[in-house]
Amino acid sequence: MNLKVRLALMNFLEFAVWGAYLTCMGNYLGSAGLGLQISWFYAIQGIVSIFMPTLMGIVADKYIQPQRLLGICHLFAGAFMIACWYMGMSAGFGNELPNKSLFIALYTLSVAFYMPTLALSNTTAFTILKNHGYDTVKDFPPIRVFGTVGFIATMWFVNCATLDNGSFMFTLAQDAHKFQYTYMQFFVSGAISFLLFLYCMTLPQCKLEKKPSSTLSETLGLNAFKLFKSKKMALFFIFSALLGMSLQVTNGYAGPFITSFKGSVDPIIASSFAANNATMLTSLSQISEALCILLIPFFLKRFGIKGVMLISMFAWVFRFGFFGVGNPAMPGVLFFILSCIVYGVAFDFFNVSGGIFVDKECDPSIKASAQGLFMLMTNGLGATIGTLAAGEIVNHFCSWQNGFLLGDWKSCWFIFAGFALVVGVTFALVYHPKKENVKA
């Protein structure tokens, strides 16, 4: 099989695991008695990202080839996710979980092993491409597109799949047994993780670079933190954390927000396609993401990392703002669609471009550790603080009523948009990268 095709399949499965539950988990948590803890479930992803990607990056740089470690992490992530599914199945459809603490613990262990794979999959792809003479800036984005395709595929699957009294079917109509509202989304995620574990064992080798260690930091694999000695890289990582505060907000709350319109007193809004298919509607964000990835090589070469990050920051302003003014009925649903379109720019021009930028700026001996550091700042510190803050804001303005998260959503979205605007303006004023060589 063609090398690029193999890496594209790896990316497809990598993000299919996440797409099965990331944008619809909030709907299930509400029915399972964990509605007030939605922000914590997304913050957990950030908390484990503070240390797990960096730790696994050190292991991948020094002890285990990244493609093998990628598979091992998915084996454990899948096992704990299947355990979450089993707990939900034992409780039954629409019932609260009897042991919420155990469910949270199992979920935490699953994401603790999954989050490092986001960086490990990048490291694996970059290493294999370089080993075979490819240009990562030109050849990686088309491969990464298939990760987004995988994310979309499982989003659509859980949006339409139902399991009612043992009968499996697909539907776009309103159905309380859709996977997007139930524990079945965790089963889909776990099963794909097992499949990716097996597939990773077939990927080409990424041989470790042996290098004598002369200091304790080198021995422990902490060299990536020396990137902070460069003002350019230090500011890049700081603003990566600030921008990362926006990453999980819509993943956590877009689903419950759109679904909340099912509780509207207006029958047209309550029965609208958007209100009853929130996961499918938000998948437009990932379709936009897939298309925007292909624009990254041009924009990076034309505008540089500062220009690309600025575009991303102001795209987040529109992402949140459009949610604030929209609704599921015409013409309000057009604002939801616009929000999904700008998401592709908001996410890709930061997350994917940032990964490429870090890979270009660091020494090959710390490539995995540096990707882990990028994950620590974005999906770790940034996402944790941002998600918990967003949870406090949403819980202040909204509350769970009859299974729906109802309240003053408009104020929530405008607060989020205002934060992104402040970060963007500040970044434009203080970040002035100069041409410099960053050495660890």
C-alpha positions as CSV (number, residue, x, y, z in Angstrom):
1,M,0.0,0.0,0.0
2,N,1.2,3.5,-0.8
3,L,3.0,5.2,2.1
4,K,0.8,8.3,2.1
5,V,-2.4,6.1,2.0
6,R,-1.2,4.2,5.0
7,L,-0.6,7.4,7.0
8,A,-3.9,8.7,5.8
9,L,-5.7,5.6,7.2
10,M,-3.8,6.0,10.5
11,N,-5.1,9.6,10.7
12,F,-8.6,8.5,9.8
13,L,-8.7,6.0,12.7
14,E,-6.9,8.4,15.1
15,F,-9.7,11.0,14.9
16,A,-12.6,8.6,14.3
17,V,-11.9,7.5,17.9
18,W,-12.4,11.0,19.2
19,G,-15.3,12.0,16.8
20,A,-17.5,9.2,18.2
21,Y,-18.1,11.1,21.5
22,L,-16.3,14.4,21.7
23,T,-19.2,16.7,20.3
24,C,-22.1,14.6,21.6
25,M,-21.0,13.4,25.0
26,G,-22.7,16.3,26.8
27,N,-26.1,15.0,25.7
28,Y,-25.5,11.6,27.3
29,L,-24.0,13.1,30.5
30,G,-27.2,15.1,31.0
31,S,-29.4,12.0,31.0
32,A,-26.8,10.1,33.1
33,G,-27.1,12.6,36.0
34,L,-23.8,14.3,35.2
35,G,-25.0,17.4,33.4
36,L,-23.5,19.8,35.9
37,Q,-20.1,18.1,35.4
38,I,-19.9,18.5,31.6
39,S,-17.2,21.1,31.8
40,W,-15.1,18.8,34.0
41,F,-15.3,15.9,31.5
42,Y,-13.8,18.2,28.9
43,A,-11.4,19.7,31.4
44,I,-10.2,16.2,32.2
45,Q,-8.9,16.0,28.7
46,G,-6.9,19.2,29.4
47,I,-5.7,18.1,32.8
48,V,-4.2,14.9,31.5
49,S,-2.7,16.8,28.6
50,I,-0.6,18.8,31.0
51,F,1.6,15.9,31.6
52,M,0.7,12.8,29.6
53,P,1.7,14.0,26.0
54,T,5.0,15.3,27.4
55,L,5.7,12.1,29.3
56,M,4.8,9.9,26.3
57,G,6.8,12.2,24.0
58,I,9.9,11.6,26.2
59,V,9.2,7.8,26.0
60,A,8.8,8.0,22.2
61,D,12.1,10.0,21.8
62,K,14.1,7.7,24.0
63,Y,12.6,4.3,24.6
64,I,9.8,3.1,22.3
65,Q,9.3,3.9,18.7
66,P,6.4,6.4,18.3
67,Q,4.3,4.3,16.0
68,R,4.4,1.4,18.5
69,L,3.7,3.7,21.5
70,L,0.8,5.1,19.6
71,G,-0.7,1.7,19.3
72,I,-0.1,0.8,22.9
73,C,-1.8,4.0,24.1
74,H,-4.9,3.2,22.0
75,L,-5.0,-0.3,23.4
76,F,-5.4,1.1,27.0
77,A,-7.6,4.0,25.9
78,G,-10.0,1.6,24.1
79,A,-10.2,-0.8,27.1
80,F,-11.2,2.0,29.5
81,M,-13.7,3.4,27.0
82,I,-15.3,0.1,26.6
83,A,-15.6,-0.1,30.4
84,C,-17.5,3.2,30.3
85,W,-19.9,1.8,27.8
86,Y,-20.4,-1.3,29.9
87,M,-21.3,0.9,32.9
88,G,-23.8,2.9,30.9
89,M,-25.3,-0.3,29.4
90,S,-25.7,-1.8,32.8
91,A,-27.6,1.3,34.0
92,G,-29.9,1.3,30.9
93,F,-31.2,3.9,28.5
94,G,-32.1,7.2,30.0
95,N,-31.1,6.2,33.6
96,E,-28.7,7.9,35.9
97,L,-25.4,6.1,36.6
98,P,-25.4,4.4,40.0
99,N,-21.6,4.8,40.5
100,K,-20.7,8.2,38.9
101,S,-17.3,8.3,40.5
102,L,-16.2,5.1,38.9
103,F,-17.5,6.2,35.5
104,I,-15.5,9.4,35.8
105,A,-12.4,7.5,36.8
106,L,-12.6,5.1,33.9
107,Y,-13.2,8.0,31.5
108,T,-10.2,9.8,32.9
109,L,-8.0,6.8,32.4
110,S,-9.2,6.5,28.8
111,V,-8.5,10.1,27.8
112,A,-5.2,10.0,29.7
113,F,-4.0,7.4,27.2
114,Y,-5.8,9.0,24.2
115,M,-4.6,12.6,24.5
116,P,-0.9,11.7,23.9
117,T,-1.8,10.0,20.7
118,L,-2.7,13.3,19.1
119,A,1.0,14.3,19.3
120,L,2.3,10.8,18.7
121,S,0.3,10.5,15.5
122,N,1.9,13.8,14.3
123,T,5.4,12.5,15.3
124,T,4.8,9.2,13.6
125,A,3.6,10.9,10.3
126,F,6.4,13.5,10.3
127,T,9.1,10.9,11.0
128,I,7.9,8.4,8.3
129,L,7.5,11.2,5.7
130,K,11.0,12.5,6.4
131,N,12.6,9.1,6.4
132,H,11.1,8.6,2.9
133,G,12.2,12.0,1.5
134,Y,8.8,13.8,1.7
135,D,8.2,17.5,2.5
136,T,6.1,17.7,5.7
137,V,4.8,21.2,4.9
138,K,3.5,20.1,1.5
139,D,2.7,16.4,2.1
140,F,1.3,16.3,5.7
141,P,-1.8,18.5,5.3
142,P,-3.5,16.2,2.6
143,I,-2.8,13.2,4.9
144,R,-4.1,15.0,8.0
145,V,-7.3,15.8,6.1
146,F,-8.3,12.1,6.4
147,G,-8.2,12.5,10.2
148,T,-11.0,15.0,9.9
149,V,-12.8,12.7,7.5
150,G,-12.6,10.0,10.2
151,F,-13.9,12.4,12.8
152,I,-16.9,13.3,10.6
153,A,-17.6,9.7,9.7
154,T,-18.1,8.7,13.4
155,M,-20.0,11.9,14.1
156,W,-22.5,11.0,11.4
157,F,-22.6,7.4,12.5
158,V,-23.5,8.2,16.1
159,N,-26.0,10.9,15.0
160,C,-28.0,8.4,12.9
161,A,-27.4,5.0,14.5
162,T,-30.0,3.8,17.0
163,L,-30.3,0.6,19.1
164,D,-33.8,0.1,20.4
165,N,-34.7,-3.2,22.1
166,G,-31.8,-4.9,20.4
167,S,-32.9,-3.6,16.9
168,F,-30.2,-1.6,15.1
169,M,-31.1,1.0,12.5
170,F,-30.3,4.5,11.1
171,T,-32.6,7.5,11.2
172,L,-32.6,11.3,10.9
173,A,-35.9,11.6,12.7
174,Q,-36.2,12.3,16.4
175,D,-35.2,9.2,18.4
176,A,-34.2,9.1,22.1
177,H,-32.1,5.9,21.4
178,K,-29.7,7.6,18.9
179,F,-26.1,6.9,19.8
180,Q,-25.5,10.6,20.2
181,Y,-27.7,10.6,23.3
182,T,-26.6,7.3,24.8
183,Y,-23.6,5.3,26.1
184,M,-23.2,3.6,22.7
185,Q,-21.0,6.4,21.5
186,F,-18.3,5.1,23.9
187,F,-18.5,1.6,22.5
188,V,-17.9,3.0,19.0
189,S,-14.8,4.9,20.2
190,G,-13.4,1.9,22.1
191,A,-13.8,-0.5,19.2
192,I,-12.0,1.8,16.8
193,S,-9.1,2.3,19.3
194,F,-8.6,-1.5,19.4
195,L,-8.5,-1.5,15.5
196,L,-5.9,1.3,15.5
197,F,-3.8,-0.6,18.0
198,L,-3.5,-3.5,15.6
199,Y,-2.9,-1.2,12.6
200,C,-0.1,0.7,14.3
201,M,1.9,-2.5,14.7
202,T,2.1,-2.7,10.8
203,L,3.4,0.8,10.2
204,P,7.1,1.4,9.1
205,Q,9.7,1.8,11.8
206,C,10.6,5.2,13.3
207,K,14.0,4.4,14.6
208,L,15.1,6.2,17.8
209,E,17.9,8.7,17.5
210,K,20.6,7.6,20.0
211,K,22.4,10.6,21.6
212,P,24.7,10.6,24.7
213,S,23.1,12.3,27.6
214,S,25.3,14.8,29.5
215,T,22.8,16.5,31.8
216,L,19.9,15.4,34.0
217,S,17.4,17.2,31.7
218,E,18.8,15.3,28.7
219,T,18.6,12.0,30.6
220,L,14.9,12.7,31.6
221,G,14.1,14.0,28.1
222,L,13.1,17.5,29.2
223,N,15.1,19.3,26.5
224,A,12.0,20.5,24.8
225,F,11.5,23.0,27.6
226,K,14.6,24.8,26.4
227,L,12.6,26.1,23.6
228,F,11.3,28.7,26.1
229,K,14.8,30.3,25.9
230,S,13.8,31.7,22.5
231,K,11.5,34.8,22.9
232,K,9.7,33.8,19.7
233,M,9.0,30.3,20.9
234,A,8.1,31.4,24.4
235,L,5.5,33.8,23.2
236,F,4.2,31.3,20.7
237,F,3.6,28.7,23.5
238,I,2.0,31.3,25.8
239,F,-0.4,32.4,23.2
240,S,-1.0,28.8,22.2
241,A,-2.2,28.3,25.7
242,L,-4.5,31.4,25.6
243,L,-5.9,30.3,22.2
244,G,-6.2,26.8,23.5
245,M,-8.8,28.1,26.0
246,S,-11.3,28.2,23.2
247,L,-10.6,24.7,21.8
248,Q,-13.1,22.6,23.9
249,V,-15.8,25.2,24.5
250,T,-17.9,24.4,21.5
251,N,-17.0,20.7,21.7
252,G,-18.5,20.6,25.2
253,Y,-21.5,22.9,24.8
254,A,-22.5,23.2,21.1
255,G,-24.4,19.9,21.3
256,P,-26.4,20.7,24.4
257,F,-26.9,24.2,23.2
258,I,-28.4,23.2,19.8
259,T,-30.3,20.3,21.4
260,S,-31.8,22.7,24.0
261,F,-34.0,24.1,21.3
262,K,-36.0,20.9,21.4
263,G,-37.4,22.3,24.7
264,S,-38.6,25.4,22.9
265,V,-42.3,26.3,23.2
266,D,-42.2,27.1,19.5
267,P,-43.1,23.8,17.8
268,I,-41.3,24.9,14.6
269,I,-38.0,25.3,16.4
270,A,-38.5,22.3,18.6
271,S,-39.1,20.0,15.7
272,S,-36.5,21.5,13.4
273,F,-33.9,19.3,11.7
274,A,-31.0,21.2,13.5
275,A,-32.4,20.8,17.0
276,N,-32.9,17.0,16.5
277,N,-29.6,16.4,14.7
278,A,-27.1,18.6,16.6
279,T,-24.2,16.2,16.0
280,M,-24.8,16.1,12.2
281,L,-25.1,19.9,12.1
282,T,-21.9,20.5,14.0
283,S,-20.1,18.0,11.7
284,L,-20.2,20.8,9.2
285,S,-17.4,22.2,11.3
286,Q,-15.2,19.2,10.6
287,I,-16.1,19.3,6.9
288,S,-14.9,22.9,6.9
289,E,-11.8,21.8,8.8
290,A,-11.0,19.2,6.1
291,L,-11.1,21.8,3.4
292,C,-9.1,24.4,5.4
293,I,-6.3,22.0,6.1
294,L,-5.5,22.1,2.4
295,L,-5.0,25.8,2.5
296,I,-2.4,25.7,5.3
297,P,0.8,25.3,3.1
298,F,-0.2,28.4,1.1
299,F,-1.1,30.6,4.1
300,L,2.0,29.5,6.1
301,K,4.3,30.5,3.3
302,R,2.4,33.7,2.5
303,F,1.7,35.0,6.0
304,G,4.0,33.1,8.4
305,I,3.0,31.7,11.7
306,K,1.9,35.1,13.1
307,G,-0.5,35.8,10.3
308,V,-1.9,32.3,10.4
309,M,-2.5,32.4,14.2
310,L,-4.1,35.9,13.9
311,I,-6.6,34.5,11.3
312,S,-7.4,31.7,13.7
313,M,-7.9,34.0,16.7
314,F,-10.4,36.2,14.9
315,A,-12.1,33.2,13.4
316,W,-12.9,32.1,17.0
317,V,-14.6,35.4,17.5
318,F,-17.0,34.7,14.7
319,R,-17.4,31.0,15.7
320,F,-18.8,32.0,19.1
321,G,-20.6,35.2,17.9
322,F,-22.6,33.4,15.2
323,F,-23.8,30.9,17.8
324,G,-25.0,33.8,19.9
325,V,-27.2,35.3,17.2
326,G,-28.5,32.0,15.6
327,N,-31.3,29.5,16.2
328,P,-32.4,26.2,14.5
329,A,-35.2,27.7,12.3
330,M,-34.7,29.7,9.1
331,P,-33.1,32.2,8.8
332,G,-31.3,31.8,12.2
333,V,-29.9,28.4,11.3
334,L,-27.8,30.1,8.6
335,F,-25.7,31.6,11.5
336,F,-25.2,28.1,12.9
337,I,-23.9,27.1,9.5
338,L,-21.6,30.1,9.2
339,S,-20.3,29.3,12.7
340,C,-19.4,25.8,11.5
341,I,-17.7,27.1,8.4
342,V,-15.4,29.5,10.2
343,Y,-14.5,26.7,12.7
344,G,-12.3,25.1,10.1
345,V,-10.2,28.2,10.0
346,A,-10.3,28.7,13.7
347,F,-9.1,25.1,14.5
348,D,-6.8,24.3,11.6
349,F,-4.9,27.5,11.3
350,F,-3.8,27.1,14.9
351,N,-3.7,23.4,15.7
352,V,-2.3,21.9,12.5
353,S,-0.1,24.9,11.5
354,G,1.2,25.0,15.1
355,G,2.2,21.3,14.9
356,I,4.1,21.9,11.6
357,F,5.7,25.1,13.0
358,V,7.0,23.3,16.1
359,D,8.3,20.4,14.0
360,K,10.3,22.9,11.9
361,E,11.7,24.8,14.8
362,C,13.0,22.0,17.1
363,D,16.0,19.6,17.0
364,P,15.2,16.1,15.6
365,S,16.2,14.6,18.9
366,I,13.3,16.2,20.7
367,K,10.7,16.1,18.0
368,A,8.2,14.0,20.0
369,S,8.9,15.9,23.3
370,A,8.3,19.3,21.5
371,Q,5.0,18.1,20.1
372,G,4.1,17.0,23.6
373,L,5.0,20.4,24.9
374,F,2.7,22.0,22.3
375,M,-0.1,19.7,23.4
376,L,0.6,20.6,27.1
377,M,0.2,24.3,26.4
378,T,-2.9,24.0,24.1
379,N,-4.9,20.9,25.0
380,G,-3.4,20.9,28.6
381,L,-3.2,24.3,30.3
382,G,-5.2,26.3,27.9
383,A,-8.1,23.8,27.4
384,T,-8.3,23.0,31.1
385,I,-8.6,26.6,32.2
386,G,-10.9,27.6,29.3
387,T,-13.3,24.7,29.7
388,L,-13.7,25.1,33.5
389,A,-14.2,28.8,33.0
390,A,-16.8,28.2,30.3
391,G,-18.5,25.7,32.5
392,E,-18.9,28.3,35.3
393,I,-20.3,30.8,32.8
394,V,-22.8,28.3,31.3
395,N,-23.9,27.0,34.7
396,H,-24.4,30.6,35.8
397,F,-26.6,31.6,32.8
398,C,-28.3,28.2,32.1
399,S,-29.7,25.2,34.0
400,W,-30.9,21.7,33.2
401,Q,-34.7,21.6,32.8
402,N,-36.6,18.5,31.7
403,G,-33.5,17.0,30.1
404,F,-32.5,20.2,28.3
405,L,-29.8,22.8,29.2
406,L,-31.9,26.0,29.0
407,G,-31.1,29.7,29.7
408,D,-29.4,32.8,28.5
409,W,-27.1,31.2,25.9
410,K,-26.6,34.4,24.0
411,S,-24.7,36.0,26.9
412,C,-22.5,32.9,27.1
413,W,-21.5,33.0,23.5
414,F,-20.8,36.7,23.5
415,I,-18.6,36.4,26.5
416,F,-16.6,33.7,24.8
417,A,-16.3,35.8,21.6
418,G,-15.1,38.8,23.6
419,F,-12.3,36.8,25.2
420,A,-11.1,35.6,21.7
421,L,-11.2,39.2,20.5
422,V,-9.0,40.4,23.4
423,V,-6.5,37.6,22.8
424,G,-6.3,38.3,19.1
425,V,-5.7,42.0,19.5
426,T,-3.1,41.4,22.3
427,F,-1.3,38.9,20.1
428,A,-1.1,41.3,17.2
429,L,0.4,43.9,19.4
430,V,3.1,41.9,21.2
431,Y,4.2,39.0,19.0
432,H,6.8,40.1,16.5
433,P,8.8,37.0,15.4
434,K,12.2,37.4,14.0
435,K,14.2,35.0,11.9
436,E,16.2,33.0,14.4
437,N,17.4,29.5,14.8
438,V,16.0,27.7,17.8
439,K,18.3,25.1,19.2
440,A,17.6,22.8,22.2
